[in-house]
Amino acid sequence: MASAQQIVVLGAGVSGLTSAVCLAEAGWPVRVWTAAMPQHTTSRVAGAVWLPPRPADRASDTLAWTEHSLGVFRELAEDPGCGVQLAPAVAVGQSTAAEAMSSAAALIPDLRPADPSQLPDGFRNGFLATLPMIDMPQYLDYLTRRLAAAGCEVEEHPVRSLAEAADAAPVVVNCAGLAAGRLAGDDTVRPLFGQHVVLTNPGLRQLFLEINGGPEWTCFFPHPQRVVCGGISIPDRRDTTADPEVTERILHRCRRIEPRLAEAEVIETITGLRPDRPSVRVEAEPLGRARCIHNYGHGGNGVTLSWGCARDVVRLARQRETR
Ligand SMILES: Cc1cc2nc3c(=O)[nH]c(=O)nc-3n(C[C@H](O)[C@H](O)[C@H](O)COP(=O)(O)OP(=O)(O)OC[C@H]3O[C@@H](n4cnc5c(N)ncnc54)[C@H](O)[C@@H]3O)c2cc1C
């Protein structure tokens, strides 16, 4: 693509890095400008697990994005250095879990109801499956390396406006997470505060996820060197200070489900603001003489949706090339 136009991607979280990887590997000259480097983003805080779309999202683009990402994560799981693995998983809860997992039957061939004897005390309904689990610090390093191999560096370069980026490139990709709304003049983006407690791994392999539709739930993601424990979601809280009482509640709930976590040491407590929006925005619009492709508003699903949304970013960039 010798005449390809320069593209500036704003943001170095999972949305920005994945979009930049897909664009750079498709032949565009790409620069990533970011306020915070990858290890200081919300993306680094995610657990993270690929999850099937909620029943309400089954008819939307979300299903296609989720499905495409699943295929890519399955391939990546064969690369031991990238932080992705296919992990045994147990998902529990009452009707919400059944509803959520029922949408996944076509995507996850080994999804099956759990026998009550396979579930922790207090839970009568649950599912077993193999799901992509992503160790985000390692995975963000992997995406950054892959981007560098495609000739693109991540630059610390916060912008005050989309127009500022448009001065440097005819195509701007807005992957600025929670800040993307402000840059785009979109006031429907809002934070959902989240907190994780990270422990040493005492030998766990199976991830655990309670789906209850409430503000607090129990989950833990056992990566090779660390177990990420959660979970909580507080709408509109912008203060990212970790709450010690939330830490205690997370530890108490997770240790009740998995007593081996009582032996594990706390490595760190991490927090992040999920960039929530009524629906994910992946679309292009004019930006003066340039063009902006938006990719933001992924809420608690940005990792799950990353490869599917990035594929659409490439599709929208191609439309520009052929105009
Ligand atoms: C506790 C928690 C658990 C989660 N668990 C999961 C999970 O299991 N599965 C899942 O799929 N998702 C999960 N998520 C959601 C996921 O983390 C987010 O949806 C995702 O990280 C959003 O990625 P992003 O790249 O859009 O935003 P971010 O990671 O926030 O990145 C935004 C980037 O934009 C940059 N930026 C901001 N302003 C500017 C500016 N003015 N100029 C230039 N750059 C700018 C920032 O510096 C940053 O680099 C979880 C989130 C939290 C908080």
The ligand as a MOL file (V3000), in Angstrom:
LIG
                    3D

  0  0  0     0  0            999 V3000
M  V30 BEGIN CTAB
M  V30 COUNTS 53 58 0 0 0
M  V30 BEGIN ATOM
M  V30 1 C -11.7140 -3.9530 37.0170 0
M  V30 2 C -11.9240 -4.1540 35.5340 0
M  V30 3 C -12.0950 -5.4320 35.0430 0
M  V30 4 C -12.3000 -5.6360 33.6660 0
M  V30 5 N -12.4160 -6.9170 33.1930 0
M  V30 6 C -12.6130 -7.1140 31.8620 0
M  V30 7 C -12.7030 -8.4390 31.3380 0
M  V30 8 O -12.5690 -9.4440 32.0500 0
M  V30 9 N -12.9260 -8.5850 29.9970 0
M  V30 10 C -13.0570 -7.5130 29.1710 0
M  V30 11 O -13.2770 -7.7190 27.9650 0
M  V30 12 N -12.9410 -6.2460 29.6410 0
M  V30 13 C -12.7340 -6.0240 30.9520 0
M  V30 14 N -12.6570 -4.7510 31.4520 0
M  V30 15 C -12.9300 -3.6130 30.5380 0
M  V30 16 C -11.7050 -3.2020 29.7600 0
M  V30 17 O -10.6100 -3.0400 30.6040 0
M  V30 18 C -11.9920 -1.8960 29.0090 0
M  V30 19 O -13.1820 -2.0030 28.2360 0
M  V30 20 C -10.8340 -1.5950 28.0750 0
M  V30 21 O -9.6380 -1.5720 28.8040 0
M  V30 22 C -11.0130 -0.2810 27.3370 0
M  V30 23 O -9.8520 -0.1410 26.5540 0
M  V30 24 P -9.5190 1.2020 25.8100 0
M  V30 25 O -8.2570 0.9530 25.0750 0
M  V30 26 O -10.7130 1.6330 25.0460 0
M  V30 27 O -9.3190 2.2660 26.9860 0
M  V30 28 P -8.0640 2.4910 27.9940 0
M  V30 29 O -7.4130 1.2300 28.3720 0
M  V30 30 O -8.5950 3.3710 29.0800 0
M  V30 31 O -7.0650 3.3160 27.1220 0
M  V30 32 C -7.3300 4.6560 26.7390 0
M  V30 33 C -6.0580 5.2550 26.1920 0
M  V30 34 O -6.3300 6.5580 25.6930 0
M  V30 35 C -5.3220 7.4380 26.1700 0
M  V30 36 N -5.8130 8.8140 26.1880 0
M  V30 37 C -6.7500 9.3520 26.9930 0
M  V30 38 N -6.8710 10.6670 26.7120 0
M  V30 39 C -6.0030 10.9370 25.7020 0
M  V30 40 C -5.6420 12.1290 25.0030 0
M  V30 41 N -6.2240 13.3030 25.2790 0
M  V30 42 N -4.6760 12.0680 24.0480 0
M  V30 43 C -4.0700 10.8850 23.7620 0
M  V30 44 N -4.3690 9.7310 24.4290 0
M  V30 45 C -5.3190 9.7640 25.3700 0
M  V30 46 C -5.0110 6.8980 27.5560 0
M  V30 47 O -3.7840 7.4300 28.0220 0
M  V30 48 C -4.9460 5.4110 27.2280 0
M  V30 49 O -3.7070 5.0790 26.6670 0
M  V30 50 C -12.3880 -4.5210 32.7950 0
M  V30 51 C -12.1750 -3.2390 33.3000 0
M  V30 52 C -11.9430 -3.0440 34.6530 0
M  V30 53 C -11.6980 -1.6550 35.1590 0
M  V30 END ATOM
M  V30 BEGIN BOND
M  V30 1 1 1 2
M  V30 2 1 2 3
M  V30 3 2 2 52
M  V30 4 2 3 4
M  V30 5 1 4 5
M  V30 6 1 4 50
M  V30 7 2 5 6
M  V30 8 1 6 7
M  V30 9 1 6 13
M  V30 10 2 7 8
M  V30 11 1 7 9
M  V30 12 1 9 10
M  V30 13 2 10 11
M  V30 14 1 10 12
M  V30 15 2 12 13
M  V30 16 1 13 14
M  V30 17 1 14 15
M  V30 18 1 14 50
M  V30 19 1 15 16
M  V30 20 1 16 17
M  V30 21 1 16 18
M  V30 22 1 18 19
M  V30 23 1 18 20
M  V30 24 1 20 21
M  V30 25 1 20 22
M  V30 26 1 22 23
M  V30 27 1 23 24
M  V30 28 2 24 25
M  V30 29 1 24 26
M  V30 30 1 24 27
M  V30 31 1 27 28
M  V30 32 2 28 29
M  V30 33 1 28 30
M  V30 34 1 28 31
M  V30 35 1 31 32
M  V30 36 1 32 33
M  V30 37 1 33 34
M  V30 38 1 33 48
M  V30 39 1 34 35
M  V30 40 1 35 36
M  V30 41 1 35 46
M  V30 42 1 36 37
M  V30 43 1 36 45
M  V30 44 2 37 38
M  V30 45 1 38 39
M  V30 46 1 39 40
M  V30 47 2 39 45
M  V30 48 1 40 41
M  V30 49 2 40 42
M  V30 50 1 42 43
M  V30 51 2 43 44
M  V30 52 1 44 45
M  V30 53 1 46 47
M  V30 54 1 46 48
M  V30 55 1 48 49
M  V30 56 2 50 51
M  V30 57 1 51 52
M  V30 58 1 52 53
M  V30 END BOND
M  V30 END CTAB
M  END
